[in-house]
Amino acid sequence: MGFDISADEQELVDAVTQISTDILAPRAAAADANERVADETLKTIAEVGVMGLNLPEALGGPGVGSVAMSQMVTAITAACASTASIVTAQFLATDSILLGGTDAQRQDWLPRAAAGEIIGSFGLTEPGAGSNPAEMSTKATRVEGGWHLKGTKCFITNAGFADFIVVYAKTDVDAGHKGISAFIVDTADASAGLDFNPPEKTMGLRGSPVYEFVIDAIVPEDALLGVEGEGFTTAMRVLDRGRIEVAAMSLGISKAALDAAVDWAGQRRISGKPLDRLQGIAFKLADMYTKYRSAWLLTMDAAEQRDAEVDFTRSSATAKLAASEAAAFIADEALQIHGGYGFTRDFPLERYVRDARIYRIYEGSSEIQRTIIARSLTA
Ligand SMILES: Cc1cc2nc3c(=O)[nH]c(=O)nc-3n(C[C@H](O)[C@H](O)[C@H](O)COP(=O)(O)OP(=O)(O)OC[C@H]3O[C@@H](n4cnc5c(N)ncnc54)[C@H](O)[C@@H]3O)c2cc1C
């Protein structure tokens, strides 16, 4: 349990941390207020390889392990959680192709995605199927020369400006989750059959828009991702990986909030004494640190298991559950330590609280993580 990373990985972690501090952090409040991370910001991080961190060198990525990647996702989120959400949605889309696609599909899509030339999106959730995606109603029917995709997806990060969306749909409605397949939808080619609603008005991650869309489009034969009927298995494998990234994002908010709270508690004076001399405040800091450190260890443990290519379903669920719950607690306590100042938009604390709320919901809510963990213990 060393959580070691190579010298090359460390160099990339340092570069990404530097860009996060210098470029992402000063732009985070504007991305939140404008409800969109600027394209130029995404271009800048793409230049250091961030959009393809999850991909091997052969497909244009840096070929880093999950331990190093988690540390980079944490650094990006500590600076700007909206940017991290756009980036990790790209990972969900490209992981779908990496894990479920054919060699030709990997070669066709992934190097361009790794370079940030194209943006991807992961279309699993529907109005009637969130926590249980097997109940989806989007259908894909074979037609002359391809597939007819028909249905509605909701809360899909990046979808409205994505170049491709991996859409999960039922190719056999009688086969339960085994009847689910995935399709790579080229949004330019399918544009006449894609109808996007305006982005949702979300509580947090406002710089990372999420969309509902209706799809009623014919896609070519080779849009089918890999093998028919394998879509659900691919989605679950993608989410096992994605949950480590949600844990890493949770750590980013936790770290930023904890650092802000420690700073503030050292400077703010009450009755002539710094706040951190008050036991009630010092205990809060200790509890925040303990939750942060526990979540960090669980996240690195899950990442290390993923790198070791052993089954990491339980450890990624455990890391996501612990880290997302910790982030909510730490962001809230950090705001509390800032008193009224924390409630103003002059400080990032209120944004941390809003942004951290999603980590307990997406890629499987805390309740679903508990179900996964309990099932793995009792099965
Ligand atoms: C900002 C944002 C970005 C998102 N990005 C994406 C994306 O890019 N791609 C994508 O496909 N989806 C995305 N989602 C969707 C997200 O993954 C779902 O919202 C999430 O899975 C929960 O589904 P739901 O909203 O339908 O809630 P529901 O499934 O209706 O759940 C409602 C409540 O019931 C609880 N619950 C459900 N089942 C159980 C159970 N068996 N036991 C106990 N409690 C249960 C849940 O925990 C929750 O508290 C995003 C959502 C948001 C808000």
The ligand as an ORCA input file, in Angstrom:
! r2SCAN-3c Opt
* xyz 0 1
  C     -25.178     17.463    -12.456
  C     -25.508     16.082    -12.938
  C     -24.722     15.486    -13.904
  C     -25.045     14.207    -14.387
  N     -24.306     13.680    -15.419
  C     -24.709     12.500    -15.979
  C     -24.075     12.013    -17.176
  O     -23.142     12.611    -17.706
  N     -24.545     10.858    -17.722
  C     -25.584     10.159    -17.177
  O     -25.964      9.134    -17.737
  N     -26.201     10.604    -16.033
  C     -25.798     11.759    -15.452
  N     -26.446     12.246    -14.323
  C     -27.551     11.484    -13.771
  C     -27.243     10.859    -12.399
  O     -26.333      9.810    -12.538
  C     -28.589     10.440    -11.770
  O     -29.252     11.640    -11.401
  C     -28.404      9.521    -10.583
  O     -27.962      8.250    -11.007
  C     -29.690      9.344     -9.776
  O     -30.775      9.019    -10.608
  P     -32.152      9.844    -10.477
  O     -31.819     11.288    -10.524
  O     -33.095      9.320    -11.482
  O     -32.684      9.523     -9.021
  P     -33.602      8.244     -8.587
  O     -33.049      6.995     -9.183
  O     -35.026      8.577     -8.864
  O     -33.355      8.218     -7.026
  C     -34.082      9.051     -6.105
  C     -33.643      8.704     -4.697
  O     -33.970      7.347     -4.409
  C     -32.809      6.680     -3.955
  N     -32.825      5.295     -4.413
  C     -32.980      4.842     -5.683
  N     -32.884      3.502     -5.716
  C     -32.651      3.106     -4.437
  C     -32.446      1.837     -3.812
  N     -32.442      0.702     -4.524
  N     -32.266      1.815     -2.464
  C     -32.276      2.959     -1.739
  N     -32.457      4.178     -2.280
  C     -32.631      4.253     -3.602
  C     -31.643      7.435     -4.572
  O     -30.475      7.226     -3.836
  C     -32.132      8.851     -4.493
  O     -31.875      9.360     -3.198
  C     -26.139     13.505    -13.827
  C     -26.923     14.109    -12.835
  C     -26.652     15.381    -12.411
  C     -27.575     16.020    -11.406
*
